[in-house]
Amino acid sequence: MAISSAQEPEVTIDGRRVILLCSNNYLGLAADPRVRAAASEAALRWGAGSGASRLVSGTTDLHLELERALAAHKSCEASILFSSGYLANVGTIATLVGSGDVVFSDELNHASIIDGCRLSGAARVVYRHADAADLERGLASSNARRRLVVTDTVFSMDGDLAPLQQIVELCERYDAMLMVDEAHATGVLGSRGAGAVAASALAGRVPVVMGTLSKSLGSAGGFVAGSVDLIELLRNRARAHVFDTAPAPPAVGAAARALEISIRESWRGERARELAGRLSRGLRDLGYDACEPAAAVVPVMVGEPGEAVELSRRLLEQGVFVPAIRPPSVPPGTARLRVTTMATHTDDHLARVLDAFSLVRSGRPARPAAVLPRPAPRSVFVTGTDTGVGKTVVAAALASLWSRAGRRVGLMKPAQTGVRAGADDARFVVSLAGLNAEDIVVGYELDEALAPSVAARLESVEVDPSALLARLTALRARTEAVLVEGAGGLLVQLAEGYCMADLARDARLPVLVVARPGLGTINHTALTVQAARSRDIEVAGVVICDFPDDPGLAEATNPSEIEAASGAEIAGVVPHLEGVDVDRLRFPAAIDPRPWFGPALGGTFDRELFLRSLEIRRMHAPA
Ligand SMILES: Cc1ncc(COP(=O)(O)O)c(C=O)c1O
């Protein structure tokens, strides 16, 4: 089955958009615009291919930097890259053990581990799946000089976790070397996605930690992390490293960027896990045989290959793509659908998936309980009373709120100014809300931090409002709610004789006015609302941004004064968020924007309660 689009939560198959439910792109980074940009930047700077093996001329600074970053991520001294996870396993096992040695391998280990064991020439002892007692029996009865225990941490086809603590203790007790494969745990488990070893507080006690760049890190390649001595040994002896052309720069650049993002945006791993848990519970409620997942892999057991293929075919008819996994990939009699979740799946995707499974089983959509309530977000043009008042934070919070509620959200930034100094508001919104790359439209990127018409003139760029409107129409057609984030205030010129308000009017979008909480805001807000209304633009309300926890008298009285002077309602209040920095893509790790916006915007903010609480505060303020 060929896919004709990128690895996003929805993909195109045979011209139809279907939900992708089987990708290992757990964090949604394979199609992330920042990761794509890193791949193309690496291609432009370092070339498409690496030209030779690492020991000849294939080592670039890029490879070494990623190796350092991966080692740090896994709390190890060093790491080494391979062209794939498959080669990392095969090359490492065949280097660590050979004839006369014994390798102990879980019966459900990945094929690349099995092939590495075979290639090594060591005697093989296959222990029962995740059975530490069986492993101990094997270790106790072996007197080989060198013994290696190897296991997946999260099992690729079963989604469960190896009993790591017990395995580590056994290896220490029986003086065996331990190698773990973190392919499905990296990015998804552990603090900042460091993996299952970190999640079990076993860092430093597992000498050989293998992982892939092809799953959570959205790229291609594999790696092993461990001591400097181990990595030096592999660098010089692992044939899958020595005799293989070095990983291609675009793959390395993309993985490096994805690693940074996965660490900073640790909500991605948490979200993928949370969705997997909800999905497996929903499937069990529908009568399917789905285990509680340890990470983002949920096996739905079927049994016979023909039945699994039929289930997969019928799900595809319902718009869900998840192929059947059959022997020899899994043991006979255990054909299944290997369902996986991605951080970028929305709640709506989850509800649609459960509906599809339910329809296939019982001819009915999933019970209403399985379908999450959908608030009613609407498209808005986010403007501000001034520059720097928090438009981008508000747009990002709304995008995140709406996409969490299951809407496919589009973002348009008609003009991004200040690009030379690194300004990239769309990137901030995307990093907070995780939108599809194709749903982000930046009309013009202009170097100077000036009004767009001025910045464009300096660069001899002609801003064409009708082209922007056409792109906006197309964006609205493929999404369910669109946020347009203007540049500067409403009367700032986008092109000569055409201001932001003109764009909002021509796009027939209501404006949401972002205002500051302190002195000066009443007049600015009233003028902005007036400018909109004089053009017949609907005003969706005023959002006060950066509202202090402990408001002074001005902040406590301004909201009701704003309403009185502008005739627009306070539609939301975003609190002061410590450490938010739009330019550095910083925002609090766990934000829940629901309480910041009123019900019309999809949140739970209670305007009356807010105004009343300020009134009480004002009455008790010291005279
Ligand atoms: C557990 C496990 N190890 C290793 C690999 C191989 O990784 P790659 O696909 O990067 O070659 C995979 C993926 O298929 C896997 O599931």
The ligand as an SDF file (V2000), in Angstrom:
LIG
                    3D

 16 16  0  0  0  0  0  0  0  0999 V2000
   12.9010   -3.2110   18.3970 C   0  0  0  0  0  0  0  0  0  0  0  0
   13.5050   -2.7750   17.1060 C   0  0  0  0  0  0  0  0  0  0  0  0
   14.8380   -2.7740   16.9800 N   0  0  0  0  0  0  0  0  0  0  0  0
   15.4270   -2.3940   15.8340 C   0  0  0  0  0  0  0  0  0  0  0  0
   14.6910   -1.9880   14.7500 C   0  0  0  0  0  0  0  0  0  0  0  0
   15.3870   -1.6250   13.4840 C   0  0  0  0  0  0  0  0  0  0  0  0
   15.4740   -0.2460   13.3620 O   0  0  0  0  0  0  0  0  0  0  0  0
   15.5350    0.4620   11.9310 P   0  0  0  0  0  0  0  0  0  0  0  0
   14.1670    0.3900   11.3750 O   0  0  0  0  0  0  0  0  0  0  0  0
   15.9790    1.8330   12.2650 O   0  0  0  0  0  0  0  0  0  0  0  0
   16.4980   -0.2730   11.1070 O   0  0  0  0  0  0  0  0  0  0  0  0
   13.3100   -1.9420   14.8550 C   0  0  0  0  0  0  0  0  0  0  0  0
   12.4660   -1.3730   13.7740 C   0  0  0  0  0  0  0  0  0  0  0  0
   12.0280   -1.8770   12.8730 O   0  0  0  0  0  0  0  0  0  0  0  0
   12.6940   -2.3710   16.0400 C   0  0  0  0  0  0  0  0  0  0  0  0
   11.3750   -2.4160   16.1500 O   0  0  0  0  0  0  0  0  0  0  0  0
  1  2  1  0
  2  3  1  0
  2 15  2  0
  3  4  2  0
  4  5  1  0
  5  6  1  0
  5 12  2  0
  6  7  1  0
  7  8  1  0
  8  9  2  0
  8 10  1  0
  8 11  1  0
 12 13  1  0
 12 15  1  0
 13 14  2  0
 15 16  1  0
M  END
$$$$
